């Protein structure tokens, strides 16, 4: 007689879908497009590298940094506090953008 034991299987549930970004900034032609976006506090901004070169999204105040984004990579950041958040590309420091966060 064969006895079959079934191990407890984990119950899989659908993971929460990532929040839809309030704004998308594309990195193309060595620029952030659009250069300035305005979002409400708590919103997420998605940065997409459409260039053939690596770039970063680095806060002037060093409060956030995407690390290197290769061509086709994307990175998102949630802006919790109202204010103005200037950023640049650490690889190409002449590239600048700003996220304005409202209440």
GIQUI-V894911 format. One record per residue. N is the residue number from 0. RES is the residue in one small letter. OMEGA is omega as a letter, one per 40 degrees, with the letter a starting at -180 (* if undefined). D_CENTER is the distance of its C-alpha to the mean C-alpha in whole Angstrom. Layout:
N	RES	OMEGA	D_CENTER
N	RES	OMEGA	D_CENTER
//
This chain:
0	x	i	57
1	x	i	54
2	x	a	51
3	x	i	48
4	x	i	45
5	x	i	42
6	x	i	39
7	x	i	37
8	x	i	34
9	x	i	31
10	x	a	30
11	x	i	27
12	x	i	25
13	x	i	22
14	x	i	19
15	x	i	17
16	x	i	15
17	x	a	11
18	x	i	11
19	x	a	11
20	x	i	9
21	x	i	11
22	x	i	10
23	x	i	9
24	x	i	9
25	x	i	11
26	x	a	12
27	x	a	16
28	x	i	19
29	x	i	18
30	x	i	16
31	x	a	13
32	x	e	14
33	x	a	15
34	x	i	15
35	x	i	15
36	x	i	14
37	x	a	15
38	x	i	14
39	x	i	16
40	x	a	15
41	x	a	13
42	x	i	11
43	x	i	7
44	x	i	6
45	x	i	4
46	x	a	5
47	x	i	8
48	x	i	11
49	x	a	14
50	x	i	16
51	x	a	18
52	x	i	18
53	x	i	15
54	x	i	13
55	x	i	11
56	x	a	9
57	x	i	11
58	x	i	12
59	x	a	16
60	x	a	17
61	x	i	15
62	x	i	14
63	x	a	10
64	x	a	10
65	x	a	7
66	x	a	11
67	x	i	12
68	x	i	10
69	x	i	13
70	x	a	14
71	x	i	13
72	x	i	10
73	x	i	6
74	x	i	3
75	x	i	1
76	x	i	4
77	x	a	8
78	x	a	10
79	x	a	14
80	x	i	16
81	x	i	18
82	x	i	18
83	x	a	17
84	x	i	14
85	x	i	15
86	x	a	13
87	x	i	14
88	x	a	14
89	x	i	16
90	x	a	17
91	x	a	18
92	x	i	19
93	x	i	20
94	x	a	17
95	x	i	16
96	x	i	14
97	x	i	14
98	x	i	12
99	x	a	15
100	x	a	15
101	x	i	18
102	x	*	20
//
